[in-house]
Amino acid sequence: MSLFRRIIPGLLYRYLGRLRFPALFVLTTAVLLGDLVVPDAIPLADEILLALASLFLGRLRRRKEEEGGPEEIP
């Protein structure tokens, strides 16, 4: 169990470190999870939109020049 507690946060931090907007991704995912618990008038409409927004933000990676690597001088 201790090994599990060390591996999962490390993988999560590494994944979030590669995203362009990690805080926005975490916030959108948290709102999605909260929205799944609260019942609403139109079932699944907002859950689908929030899931798509979370997937979109999860696919955005940092650009190569934003990673802090050496820049090429022409």
C-alpha positions as CSV (number, residue, x, y, z in Angstrom):
1,M,0.0,0.0,0.0
2,S,2.8,2.4,0.7
3,L,4.3,1.8,-2.7
4,F,0.9,2.6,-4.2
5,R,0.8,5.9,-2.4
6,R,4.2,6.9,-3.7
7,I,3.8,5.9,-7.3
8,I,0.3,7.4,-8.1
9,P,1.2,11.0,-7.0
10,G,4.5,10.9,-8.9
11,L,2.8,9.8,-12.1
12,L,0.1,12.4,-11.6
13,Y,2.6,15.3,-11.0
14,R,4.6,14.2,-14.0
15,Y,1.5,14.2,-16.2
16,L,0.3,17.6,-14.9
17,G,3.8,19.0,-15.4
18,R,3.5,18.4,-19.1
19,L,0.2,20.2,-19.5
20,R,-0.1,23.8,-20.7
21,F,-2.8,24.6,-18.1
22,P,-2.6,22.1,-15.3
23,A,-4.6,24.1,-12.7
24,L,-7.4,24.6,-15.2
25,F,-7.5,20.9,-16.0
26,V,-7.7,20.0,-12.3
27,L,-10.4,22.6,-11.7
28,T,-12.5,21.3,-14.7
29,T,-12.1,17.7,-13.6
30,A,-13.1,18.6,-10.1
31,V,-16.2,20.4,-11.3
32,L,-17.1,17.4,-13.5
33,L,-16.8,15.0,-10.5
34,G,-18.9,17.3,-8.4
35,D,-21.5,17.6,-11.2
36,L,-21.8,13.9,-11.5
37,V,-23.0,13.8,-7.8
38,V,-25.6,16.6,-8.0
39,P,-28.7,15.8,-9.9
40,D,-29.9,18.3,-12.6
41,A,-32.9,19.0,-14.8
42,I,-31.3,17.8,-18.1
43,P,-29.5,14.6,-17.4
44,L,-26.1,14.1,-18.9
45,A,-26.0,17.3,-20.9
46,D,-23.6,19.3,-18.7
47,E,-21.7,16.1,-17.7
48,I,-20.9,15.5,-21.4
49,L,-19.8,19.0,-22.0
50,L,-17.6,19.1,-18.9
51,A,-16.1,15.7,-19.8
52,L,-15.2,17.0,-23.3
53,A,-13.7,20.1,-21.8
54,S,-11.6,18.0,-19.4
55,L,-10.4,15.8,-22.3
56,F,-9.5,18.8,-24.4
57,L,-7.5,20.4,-21.6
58,G,-5.8,17.1,-20.9
59,R,-4.7,16.9,-24.5
60,L,-3.0,20.3,-24.5
61,R,0.7,19.9,-24.0
62,R,3.3,22.6,-23.5
63,R,5.0,23.9,-26.6
64,K,8.6,23.0,-27.2
65,E,9.8,26.6,-26.6
66,E,7.9,26.8,-23.3
67,E,9.6,23.8,-21.8
68,G,12.8,25.8,-21.0
69,G,15.1,23.9,-23.4
70,P,17.9,25.6,-25.3
71,E,16.6,27.9,-28.0
72,E,18.1,27.9,-31.5
73,I,19.7,31.1,-32.7
74,P,19.5,31.6,-36.4
